Amino acid sequence: MSPSQRLRRTGVALLLALGACPSSSGEAGKADAKKADAKKADAKTVDAKTPDAKTPDAKAPDAKAPEPKPPEPTPAPTPVSPEVEQAVATGLNAFAIDLHHELGAKPGNLFVSPASIAIAFAMTHAGAKGATASEMTNAFHFPESADLHRGLAGTLARWDAAAGGLELDVANRLFGEKTVAFEAPYLELTKSVFAAPLELLDFKGAPQPARVHINDWVAAQTKDKIRDLLPPAGVSPATRLVLVNAIYFKAQWEEAFEPSLTRDAPFVGGSVAKTAKLMHRIDTYRLGVDKAAKVRTLELPYNGGEYSMVIVLPDDARGLADVEKALTAESLAGWIAGAAHERVDLQLPRFRIEPGDALQLRAPLEKLGVVTAWDAAKSDFTGMAPASEQLVISDAYHKAFVAVDEAGTEAAAATAVSMKAGSAAPTAEPVPFVVDHPFLFLVRDTKTGAILFLGRLVDP
């Protein structure tokens, strides 16, 4: 791919798997299975049905999934007030920073979507009760339940309606065991709020083909950027429900970088000395300076202005750890809000962070207070399915991909005409902003400030 064809691409997905707890096995499990079979006809009245046709051998690692009938399309949620949507964004950003503190303890590059994680757990929270629900509310900084659901509905609808050359696709789905009679109010809520229909699969009889089918769905939603999200051990005959969120984002900068100006330059402060491809542009950006925190921020808008990337650059080449320790949702919001338009001589690395093995979220989320959801003796998900199923979260998997580089030719031509025609020649010397050492970056919704993606680049 030539530089003139490059776009900024992000793919991210999160998956939650819920299974029957061990105590439901044996004779009790057989009794529950009989009850479930009696309700099988009712369970098949949900949005989709999986045919009872023969499935490939579950033991075969490369087994192909059956072809379930896709769920019917869900209606778009009703937009909500800016105040409600803002409350959701404030909670989301608080969770984003909390999660970064937990994940950031491990060195190296980091890229996640706190929005994706929060959406998947909000779908789970909708079926939780008691301490299980309370812990999620506190850990994810969810507002009151009604505001959470209405706020998320409005936010997701607006994100999914992104236009103007920007592509932002948010997809949610529930994959459920076909013999389980899931609670109708829960299915209605997840369908109306999250646009997440239920698709029935045969986890009991063919867990591996079901896993392949789910992974293929994720890959399709993220334009093949996220593959094999659910590992082989991620499903078993005990799996009852898998909740999935996938986000795909693609946009051009509002003002493109000229590929011919990109140069090799040292990138210092990482684990080893590196050479990075630094893109170069002199333009007007929102620049923030906090001398006390020894950090500067720069905001690069995407085409249309509704979304932007914010670079958080420590003054010291080896100062990222100190900035991260002091980082709060409030301080980050203050840096961005206090920024002013300046003419800037920007040099920014071209980089990409590929997903490796799926990030398992249980340990960091337990540290944030989500404890009973994983405990078979204490979890309460009776809002999702009957108590006889004894649902418990078995694990949560997350993958993310990002590529940042010069804008494509089509975007560069459009923005050159629309943004720069008639502007006067600048006279002041531009302020240098050279991103040649480790930094944080985030992609946000400029209307509410909600953080969709948050990352750290140490080694380009």
C-alpha angles and dihedrals in degrees: 000000000000121000091249090059097049121114132182108260133183128180124179137166138176128195131193120195121199122191141176111273119247093254090067092066128095120029093346089053091051091052091049090049090055090051090048092049090053088056094043094104091054092046091057091061091079123102098286140024129210111217115240089232121136113283128208119271107287090215094061108098092211095043114147120232123244117256106254120195106259118243119260116264115271124228118253114262119251113260116252136211120286090241093058093045090048091053090055091048092050091053092045092054093048089054091046092058093043090052092047090055090055098043095037093069087081111077126237137044117341133188129169140149110236087184092058092047093047093048093051092049092045088059088050092045089056089067097039128097139190119358091352091061094040093054091052091048091054098040095048095037090235116180121229111314097254092049091045093056096041093043094049091047091055094043095049092046091052094045091050091051094058111143141163097087093311119117118207115162121180117187129180130182141168118218109197138184106259096228095056121098099218117201112269096219090054093050091048092051095048090047097048099037104031099024084234112146122191120251117192120225136173102250093155096054103025112018097158096053087048090053091051090051093051093047090049090052091052092048091051093050093050097044090251093302093117115048133169094011092160111058122216091263091048094089134035138163086279093062112112106168137013118193116199135189122185127183126189121187129182126167144151123232114259086238116028127225114240106242093211090064095058111113139181111254138164117272109202137188099048128109091282135008111278141181117228134191102244115201115210134212136153109211144123114282137162104264124191126194126191109178094182093054091040092229140115130202131204126190121211113192123216121226108294095024097246093110132033145176118237120203116207106199123183116222090229118064088225096036101097095099091056092048091050093050091053095041118120133164088249095051092047091049089049094052092051095043092048095053120115133201111267135166103251136192096215127194113180130174121247105228148153133202114206122203115248122180114348115274110243109218103193097094098048092043092050088056088053091054106268097130115132095051090076095042114095091202096051111026118110117198096149089130087072104041140354118292088247088073091057094204121204131170108256096188146323123230128196134183131175138182131193135177122184121187145119117324122258123265094253093054093045092055094048097047095045090061100038101041107032107035111119098007116145121244109265119241105186122086111254121248110246116238107177114179097200099134138049116306145163123246135186139183113220143180103245093207096063102008090240112164111231097175134015127189148162126217116203101149116029 
